[in-house]
Amino acid sequence: MSSFYSVLVAVLAAAPSPATSSPVTFSQHIAPILWKNCAGCHRPGEVGPFSLLKYADAAKRADFLASITAERRMPPWKAAEGYGEFIDEHRLTQKEIDLIGRWAAGGAPEGSPADLPDPPQFVDGWQLGEPDLILEMKEEFTVPADGSDIYQCFVIPIPIDENKTVSAVEFRPGNRRVVHHGILYLDSNGAARSKDEKEPGQGYRSFGGPGILPTGGLGGWAPGVTTKRLPEGVGKYLRKGCDLVMQIHYHPSGKIEKDRSRVGIYFAKSEAKMLLGGLSITSKGLNIPPGEAHHHVAAKCEPLPVDINALAVYPHMHLLGRQMKVYAETPDGKQLPMVWVKDWDFNWQGSYAFAHPLRIPKGSIIRVEAEYDNSENNPHNPNSPPKLVTWGEETTDEMCLLTCVLITDTMDDLRQIVKMRNGWLGAALAGGANIADIDALTKTASTSPDELIVSTLLEQLLNGGFKIPATAKGQLGRYDKNIDGRMDRAEFDATPAAIQTLIRETAKSHIREELARLKK
């Protein structure tokens, strides 16, 4: 819809009746809307291309504001209304959209300055006070004046000499004019350092994910997100000797810019009694045919072995994604809405933190329903003409991935979550705990008789070799040196540590499932 028609629709829909006598003014009606929902980005020094703090700045863009809000392109809040309740929602009500349309149609009057509310206050420094540890890029990174968006990963050693639990993390962009968002991964295998060393300059490029299998995470940042501490007694586990992998999405501003972003870490004041957990849900096989405009993909987790409290969800697709719906199906057949992104935009992906922890009972199944557009009519399609698209991290690949950040009632319950299929992946992506973290905090070992059987069978599998699954040929085929479609022990041992972890944990999940099936 063109801007002209968008404005026309907004004006006609919002046109006041003859009985409406009071005009809509900036001071009384529009300033409160813009200051609450837009000024976080649209103020001096922030990522928004113009400020909306003053009347003059807003008035000269009145028609544009009416158009872009009527189309719900701004504010960029993608979660559908009425499907989940979230912290930091930046969604305009229809009444607010109508007011902006009426204001633009009425000539954008200022009104009396006496009607202005108190101006918004913004924290210039660290939102939670001085952090316990500050990590930053070793030098400034240069962002070119124009060109495609940049996804750069910076590898920063974390100087701690003992394991710590973390209660909060704050990302502070060094140059908000070009920093679109940041995601914070952890790597204790040296895989990110290896990638960094192979590329000139600071960091390395990686679209989608960090280009490695992370061993943990510390969250992320996007404009409008506020830093909050985890609930009392809950922490993220930070292992000594690991690196921070800070992936930053840069959007060129039209001139050469410099950035040196920082991360502040706040350690738990008292020993955490519970560690954060995570669960990831992926499609088993992702094959999107060329020309398919409405390709549907469904994914689900196995029934939850314990009750969980979901704190946040992270939907993730690439450029062909159109929408993703996520809900929990309880044992009694009820559906618990989690998130529904109806107009997916890779550039505005993010996390959605629930306003209140969502209690999901044992036996529930979290389901993901996604839709992709691999037609030539998709302006974001990276392939021209369209081609078959499968799972991968490159721009031309796709993903169907949902990560749920959670806490459980007990540490033993958390162990059960980590042992689920993709539980280890969820722990890595959500910054949650793995088995070793749980053992370190509880000072107990978790080598049950069943786990001894799992470990024994895993080693037998690796020693005897295994057939490379069709869905993994893109990732593992390069390590099949004799090109026989199998991976023997020597080939496995020659793969990077991150790939070995991926294979081991995936195999363990399948072995556990088979053992559970045989016991029934």
Rosetta blueprint (number, residue, H / E / L):
1 M L
2 S L
3 S H
4 F H
5 Y H
6 S H
7 V H
8 L H
9 V H
10 A H
11 V H
12 L H
13 A H
14 A H
15 A L
16 P L
17 S L
18 P L
19 A L
20 T L
21 S L
22 S L
23 P L
24 V L
25 T L
26 F H
27 S H
28 Q H
29 H H
30 I H
31 A H
32 P H
33 I H
34 L H
35 W H
36 K H
37 N H
38 C L
39 A L
40 G L
41 C L
42 H L
43 R L
44 P L
45 G L
46 E L
47 V L
48 G L
49 P L
50 F L
51 S L
52 L L
53 L L
54 K L
55 Y H
56 A H
57 D H
58 A H
59 A H
60 K L
61 R L
62 A H
63 D H
64 F H
65 L H
66 A H
67 S H
68 I H
69 T H
70 A H
71 E L
72 R L
73 R L
74 M L
75 P L
76 P L
77 W L
78 K L
79 A E
80 A L
81 E L
82 G L
83 Y L
84 G L
85 E L
86 F E
87 I L
88 D L
89 E L
90 H L
91 R L
92 L L
93 T L
94 Q H
95 K H
96 E H
97 I H
98 D H
99 L H
100 I H
101 G H
102 R H
103 W H
104 A H
105 A H
106 G L
107 G L
108 A L
109 P L
110 E L
111 G L
112 S L
113 P H
114 A H
115 D H
116 L L
117 P L
118 D L
119 P L
120 P L
121 Q L
122 F L
123 V L
124 D L
125 G L
126 W L
127 Q L
128 L L
129 G L
130 E L
131 P L
132 D L
133 L E
134 I E
135 L E
136 E E
137 M L
138 K L
139 E L
140 E L
141 F E
142 T E
143 V E
144 P L
145 A L
146 D L
147 G L
148 S L
149 D L
150 I E
151 Y E
152 Q E
153 C E
154 F E
155 V E
156 I E
157 P E
158 I L
159 P L
160 I L
161 D L
162 E L
163 N L
164 K E
165 T E
166 V E
167 S E
168 A E
169 V E
170 E E
171 F E
172 R E
173 P L
174 G L
175 N L
176 R L
177 R L
178 V L
179 V E
180 H E
181 H E
182 G E
183 I E
184 L E
185 Y E
186 L E
187 D E
188 S L
189 N L
190 G L
191 A H
192 A H
193 R H
194 S H
195 K H
196 D H
197 E H
198 K H
199 E L
200 P L
201 G L
202 Q L
203 G L
204 Y E
205 R E
206 S L
207 F L
208 G L
209 G L
210 P L
211 G L
212 I L
213 L L
214 P L
215 T L
216 G E
217 G E
218 L E
219 G E
220 G E
221 W E
222 A L
223 P L
224 G L
225 V L
226 T L
227 T L
228 K L
229 R L
230 L L
231 P L
232 E L
233 G L
234 V E
235 G E
236 K E
237 Y E
238 L E
239 R L
240 K L
241 G L
242 C L
243 D E
244 L E
245 V E
246 M E
247 Q E
248 I E
249 H E
250 Y E
251 H L
252 P L
253 S L
254 G L
255 K L
256 I L
257 E E
258 K E
259 D E
260 R L
261 S L
262 R E
263 V E
264 G E
265 I E
266 Y E
267 F E
268 A L
269 K L
270 S L
271 E L
272 A L
273 K L
274 M E
275 L E
276 L L
277 G E
278 G E
279 L E
280 S E
281 I E
282 T E
283 S L
284 K L
285 G L
286 L L
287 N E
288 I E
289 P L
290 P L
291 G L
292 E L
293 A L
294 H L
295 H E
296 H E
297 V E
298 A E
299 A E
300 K E
301 C L
302 E L
303 P L
304 L L
305 P L
306 V L
307 D L
308 I E
309 N E
310 A E
311 L E
312 A E
313 V E
314 Y E
315 P E
316 H E
317 M L
318 H L
319 L L
320 L L
321 G E
322 R E
323 Q E
324 M E
325 K E
326 V E
327 Y E
328 A E
329 E E
330 T L
331 P L
332 D L
333 G L
334 K L
335 Q E
336 L E
337 P E
338 M E
339 V E
340 W E
341 V E
342 K L
343 D L
344 W L
345 D L
346 F H
347 N H
348 W H
349 Q L
350 G L
351 S L
352 Y E
353 A E
354 F E
355 A E
356 H E
357 P E
358 L E
359 R E
360 I E
361 P L
362 K L
363 G L
364 S L
365 I E
366 I E
367 R E
368 V E
369 E E
370 A E
371 E E
372 Y E
373 D L
374 N L
375 S L
376 E L
377 N L
378 N L
379 P L
380 H L
381 N L
382 P L
383 N L
384 S L
385 P L
386 P L
387 K L
388 L L
389 V E
390 T E
391 W E
392 G L
393 E L
394 E L
395 T L
396 T L
397 D L
398 E E
399 M L
400 C L
401 L E
402 L E
403 T E
404 C E
405 V E
406 L E
407 I E
408 T L
409 D L
410 T L
411 M H
412 D H
413 D H
414 L H
415 R H
416 Q H
417 I H
418 V H
419 K L
420 M L
421 R L
422 N L
423 G H
424 W H
425 L H
426 G H
427 A H
428 A H
429 L H
430 A H
431 G L
432 G L
433 A L
434 N L
435 I H
436 A H
437 D H
438 I H
439 D H
440 A H
441 L H
442 T H
443 K L
444 T L
445 A L
446 S L
447 T L
448 S L
449 P H
450 D H
451 E H
452 L H
453 I H
454 V H
455 S H
456 T H
457 L H
458 L H
459 E H
460 Q H
461 L H
462 L H
463 N H
464 G H
465 G L
466 F E
467 K E
468 I L
469 P L
470 A H
471 T H
472 A H
473 K H
474 G H
475 Q H
476 L H
477 G H
478 R H
479 Y H
480 D L
481 K L
482 N L
483 I L
484 D L
485 G L
486 R E
487 M E
488 D L
489 R H
490 A H
491 E H
492 F H
493 D H
494 A L
495 T L
496 P L
497 A H
498 A H
499 I H
500 Q H
501 T H
502 L H
503 I H
504 R H
505 E H
506 T H
507 A H
508 K H
509 S H
510 H H
511 I H
512 R H
513 E H
514 E H
515 L H
516 A H
517 R H
518 L H
519 K H
520 K L
